[in-house]
Amino acid sequence: MPKKQSTTGGPTARRAVGVALAAGFLTLAVAAPQPALALTAEPTATTTKSATATTPTTVTTASTATTAATVPSPVGTWSVTTQESDHPASTGTLFFYADHTLRLEAHPGPDGKPVFIGTGEWGSGFGGTLHYEFTHPLPGTRTGTAYVELDGILTSSTAFSACGLTKRVYDDGGTETVTIVMTGTKTA
Protein backbone atom coordinates (compact mmCIF):
# COMPACT_ATOMS: atom_id res chain seq x y z
CA MET A 1 0.00 0.00 0.00
CA PRO A 2 1.56 3.38 -0.99
CA LYS A 3 2.26 5.94 1.73
CA LYS A 4 -0.08 8.88 1.91
CA GLN A 5 1.86 12.11 1.26
CA SER A 6 1.18 15.11 3.49
CA THR A 7 0.18 18.31 1.73
CA THR A 8 1.02 20.53 4.69
CA GLY A 9 4.53 19.65 5.77
CA GLY A 10 6.42 17.50 3.29
CA PRO A 11 10.17 17.84 2.62
CA THR A 12 9.58 20.34 -0.19
CA ALA A 13 7.55 22.64 2.06
CA ARG A 14 10.15 22.39 4.85
CA ARG A 15 12.94 23.30 2.37
CA ALA A 16 10.89 26.27 1.10
CA VAL A 17 10.40 27.57 4.64
CA GLY A 18 14.10 27.02 5.44
CA VAL A 19 15.18 28.87 2.28
CA ALA A 20 12.73 31.71 2.91
CA LEU A 21 13.84 32.05 6.53
CA ALA A 22 17.51 31.85 5.57
CA ALA A 23 17.04 34.49 2.89
CA GLY A 24 15.33 36.79 5.37
CA PHE A 25 18.08 36.23 7.96
CA LEU A 26 20.84 36.90 5.44
CA THR A 27 19.16 40.07 4.24
CA LEU A 28 18.78 41.33 7.80
CA ALA A 29 22.35 40.36 8.70
CA VAL A 30 23.72 42.37 5.77
CA ALA A 31 21.27 45.28 5.84
CA ALA A 32 21.04 45.93 9.58
CA PRO A 33 24.55 47.34 10.21
CA GLN A 34 24.52 49.38 6.99
CA PRO A 35 22.69 52.67 7.44
CA ALA A 36 23.70 53.60 3.89
CA LEU A 37 21.50 50.88 2.36
CA ALA A 38 18.26 52.21 1.01
CA LEU A 39 15.23 50.19 -0.06
CA THR A 40 13.87 51.34 -3.36
CA ALA A 41 10.77 49.15 -3.16
CA GLU A 42 8.65 47.60 -0.46
CA PRO A 43 9.83 44.23 0.89
CA THR A 44 8.03 41.23 -0.51
CA ALA A 45 5.93 39.01 1.73
CA THR A 46 5.80 35.26 1.21
CA THR A 47 3.23 33.03 2.89
CA THR A 48 4.24 29.41 3.46
CA LYS A 49 2.99 26.65 5.69
CA SER A 50 5.17 25.61 8.59
CA ALA A 51 6.44 22.03 8.58
CA THR A 52 5.27 21.47 12.14
CA ALA A 53 2.05 23.45 12.14
CA THR A 54 -0.80 24.10 9.79
CA THR A 55 -0.80 27.85 10.47
CA PRO A 56 0.57 29.90 7.57
CA THR A 57 3.83 31.73 8.29
CA THR A 58 4.56 35.07 6.66
CA VAL A 59 8.23 35.75 5.93
CA THR A 60 9.20 39.23 4.78
CA THR A 61 12.40 39.58 2.78
CA ALA A 62 13.95 42.41 0.84
CA SER A 63 14.55 41.57 -2.76
CA THR A 64 18.19 42.04 -3.79
CA ALA A 65 16.99 43.53 -7.06
CA THR A 66 15.24 46.34 -5.19
CA THR A 67 18.07 47.25 -2.80
CA ALA A 68 20.45 50.08 -3.74
CA ALA A 69 23.67 50.48 -1.75
CA THR A 70 25.26 53.85 -1.18
CA VAL A 71 28.95 53.26 -0.57
CA PRO A 72 31.17 56.13 0.59
CA SER A 73 33.87 57.03 -1.92
CA PRO A 74 37.17 58.77 -1.28
CA VAL A 75 37.28 60.27 -4.81
CA GLY A 76 38.21 63.92 -4.47
CA THR A 77 40.75 66.26 -2.90
CA TRP A 78 41.70 65.86 0.76
CA SER A 79 43.69 67.97 3.18
CA VAL A 80 45.77 65.44 5.15
CA THR A 81 47.86 65.40 8.28
CA THR A 82 50.52 62.72 8.51
CA GLN A 83 52.38 61.54 11.60
CA GLU A 84 55.28 59.14 11.20
CA SER A 85 56.66 57.69 14.42
CA ASP A 86 60.02 59.48 14.16
CA HIS A 87 58.99 62.85 12.60
CA PRO A 88 56.78 65.76 13.58
CA ALA A 89 53.33 65.91 12.00
CA SER A 90 53.20 67.23 8.45
CA THR A 91 50.45 68.39 6.13
CA GLY A 92 49.71 67.85 2.48
CA THR A 93 47.08 67.31 -0.16
CA LEU A 94 45.93 63.84 -1.22
CA PHE A 95 44.02 63.34 -4.47
CA PHE A 96 41.97 60.13 -4.86
CA TYR A 97 41.07 59.71 -8.54
CA ALA A 98 38.13 57.72 -9.94
CA ASP A 99 40.52 55.36 -11.80
CA HIS A 100 41.85 54.20 -8.37
CA THR A 101 45.13 56.08 -8.63
CA LEU A 102 46.24 58.72 -6.16
CA ARG A 103 48.67 61.59 -5.83
CA LEU A 104 50.12 63.03 -2.64
CA GLU A 105 51.68 66.49 -2.52
CA ALA A 106 53.35 67.02 0.86
CA HIS A 107 55.75 69.05 2.95
CA PRO A 108 55.24 72.53 1.56
CA GLY A 109 58.62 74.23 1.11
CA PRO A 110 59.48 77.91 1.66
CA ASP A 111 57.99 78.73 -1.76
CA GLY A 112 54.72 76.97 -0.88
CA LYS A 113 55.30 74.16 -3.38
CA PRO A 114 55.43 70.56 -2.14
CA VAL A 115 58.87 69.19 -1.33
CA PHE A 116 57.84 65.81 -2.72
CA ILE A 117 55.08 64.25 -4.78
CA GLY A 118 53.98 60.67 -4.24
CA THR A 119 51.91 58.44 -6.55
CA GLY A 120 50.08 55.19 -6.00
CA GLU A 121 46.80 53.27 -5.96
CA TRP A 122 43.77 52.93 -3.73
CA GLY A 123 40.84 50.58 -3.21
CA SER A 124 37.77 50.66 -0.98
CA GLY A 125 35.71 47.91 0.54
CA PHE A 126 32.72 47.09 2.71
CA GLY A 127 31.63 49.65 5.26
CA GLY A 128 33.85 52.45 3.99
CA THR A 129 37.14 50.62 4.48
CA LEU A 130 40.02 52.05 2.54
CA HIS A 131 43.41 50.63 1.48
CA TYR A 132 45.99 52.68 -0.34
CA GLU A 133 49.67 52.57 -1.09
CA PHE A 134 52.08 54.97 -2.71
CA THR A 135 55.74 55.78 -3.11
CA HIS A 136 57.50 59.11 -2.80
CA PRO A 137 61.07 60.36 -2.82
CA LEU A 138 62.76 60.94 0.53
CA PRO A 139 63.83 64.56 0.74
CA GLY A 140 66.67 65.76 2.92
CA THR A 141 70.27 64.77 3.48
CA ARG A 142 69.62 61.00 3.35
CA THR A 143 67.83 60.50 0.04
CA GLY A 144 65.93 57.45 -1.12
CA THR A 145 62.39 56.22 -1.66
CA ALA A 146 59.53 55.70 0.80
CA TYR A 147 57.06 52.86 0.22
CA VAL A 148 53.86 53.61 2.17
CA GLU A 149 50.92 51.26 2.80
CA LEU A 150 47.87 52.31 4.82
CA ASP A 151 44.54 50.83 5.86
CA GLY A 152 41.73 53.01 7.10
CA ILE A 153 38.09 53.89 7.08
CA LEU A 154 35.95 56.72 5.79
CA THR A 155 34.45 57.94 9.05
CA SER A 156 32.04 60.12 7.04
CA SER A 157 31.72 61.35 3.47
CA THR A 158 34.23 64.11 4.34
CA ALA A 159 36.67 62.46 6.77
CA PHE A 160 38.96 59.45 6.96
CA SER A 161 41.53 57.99 9.32
CA ALA A 162 44.23 55.47 8.35
CA CYS A 163 47.36 53.86 9.75
CA GLY A 164 50.08 51.64 8.38
CA LEU A 165 53.80 51.41 7.67
CA THR A 166 56.39 53.33 5.71
CA LYS A 167 59.40 51.39 4.51
CA ARG A 168 62.28 53.71 3.70
CA VAL A 169 64.92 52.48 1.27
CA TYR A 170 67.90 54.81 1.24
CA ASP A 171 70.26 55.40 -1.66
CA ASP A 172 73.19 54.46 0.65
CA GLY A 173 71.72 50.93 1.04
CA GLY A 174 70.07 51.35 4.45
CA THR A 175 66.43 50.57 5.21
CA GLU A 176 64.03 51.20 8.05
CA THR A 177 60.31 50.78 8.70
CA VAL A 178 58.24 53.24 10.74
CA THR A 179 54.56 53.52 11.62
CA ILE A 180 52.40 56.16 9.97
CA VAL A 181 49.00 57.63 10.84
CA MET A 182 47.10 59.82 8.38
CA THR A 183 43.85 61.70 8.81
CA GLY A 184 42.05 63.58 6.08
CA THR A 185 39.30 66.12 5.53
CA LYS A 186 37.69 66.37 2.09
CA THR A 187 38.07 69.81 0.52
CA ALA A 188 36.68 69.19 -2.97
Backbone hydrogen bonds, N-H to C=O, Kabsch-Sander energy under -0.5 kcal/mol:
donor,donor_aa,acceptor,acceptor_aa,energy
14,R,10,G,-2.3
15,R,11,P,-2.4
16,A,12,T,-2.2
17,V,13,A,-2.3
18,G,14,R,-2.6
19,V,15,R,-2.9
20,A,16,A,-2.5
21,L,17,V,-3.0
22,A,18,G,-2.7
23,A,19,V,-2.7
24,G,20,A,-2.1
25,F,21,L,-2.4
26,L,22,A,-2.8
27,T,23,A,-2.2
28,L,24,G,-2.2
29,A,25,F,-2.8
30,V,26,L,-1.9
31,A,27,T,-2.9
32,A,28,L,-2.6
34,Q,31,A,-1.2
37,L,34,Q,-1.5
38,A,68,A,-2.2
40,T,66,T,-2.5
44,T,61,T,-2.0
46,T,59,V,-2.3
48,T,46,T,-0.6
48,T,57,T,-2.5
50,S,55,T,-1.1
57,T,48,T,-3.9
59,V,46,T,-2.7
59,V,57,T,-0.6
61,T,44,T,-2.2
61,T,59,V,-0.5
63,S,61,T,-0.5
66,T,63,S,-1.4
67,T,64,T,-0.8
68,A,38,A,-2.1
68,A,66,T,-0.5
70,T,36,A,-0.7
71,V,69,A,-0.7
76,G,96,F,-2.2
78,W,94,L,-2.6
79,S,185,T,-2.9
80,V,78,W,-0.6
80,V,92,G,-2.4
81,T,183,T,-2.3
82,T,90,S,-3.0
83,Q,181,V,-2.7
85,S,179,T,-2.1
87,H,84,E,-1.8
90,S,82,T,-2.6
92,G,80,V,-1.8
93,T,105,E,-2.9
94,L,78,W,-2.6
95,F,103,R,-3.0
96,F,76,G,-2.5
96,F,94,L,-0.6
97,Y,95,F,-0.6
97,Y,101,T,-2.7
100,H,97,Y,-1.7
102,L,120,G,-2.0
103,R,95,F,-1.7
104,L,118,G,-2.7
105,E,93,T,-2.8
106,A,104,L,-0.5
106,A,116,F,-2.1
107,H,91,T,-1.6
109,G,113,K,-3.3
112,G,109,G,-2.0
115,V,106,A,-1.3
115,V,107,H,-1.8
116,F,106,A,-1.5
118,G,104,L,-3.1
119,T,135,T,-1.7
120,G,102,L,-1.7
121,E,133,E,-2.2
122,W,100,H,-2.0
123,G,131,H,-2.6
125,G,129,T,-2.1
128,G,125,G,-1.2
129,T,126,F,-1.0
130,L,152,G,-2.6
131,H,123,G,-2.9
132,Y,150,L,-2.2
133,E,121,E,-2.4
134,F,148,V,-1.9
135,T,119,T,-2.3
136,H,146,A,-1.8
138,L,144,G,-2.7
143,T,141,T,-0.8
144,G,138,L,-0.7
145,T,169,V,-2.6
146,A,136,H,-3.2
147,Y,167,K,-2.7
148,V,134,F,-3.0
148,V,146,A,-0.6
149,E,165,L,-2.3
150,L,132,Y,-3.0
151,D,163,C,-2.6
152,G,130,L,-3.3
153,I,161,S,-2.2
154,L,128,G,-2.7
155,T,153,I,-0.9
155,T,159,A,-1.1
156,S,159,A,-1.6
159,A,156,S,-0.8
160,F,184,G,-1.8
161,S,153,I,-1.8
162,A,182,M,-2.9
163,C,151,D,-2.4
164,G,180,I,-2.4
165,L,149,E,-1.9
166,T,178,V,-2.9
167,K,147,Y,-2.9
168,R,166,T,-0.6
168,R,176,E,-3.4
169,V,145,T,-2.9
169,V,167,K,-0.5
170,Y,168,R,-0.6
170,Y,174,G,-3.1
171,D,143,T,-2.6
173,G,170,Y,-1.8
176,E,168,R,-1.7
178,V,166,T,-2.5
180,I,164,G,-2.1
181,V,83,Q,-1.9
182,M,162,A,-2.8
183,T,81,T,-2.1
184,G,160,F,-2.3
185,T,79,S,-2.3
186,K,158,T,-2.0
187,T,77,T,-3.1
188,A,77,T,-1.5
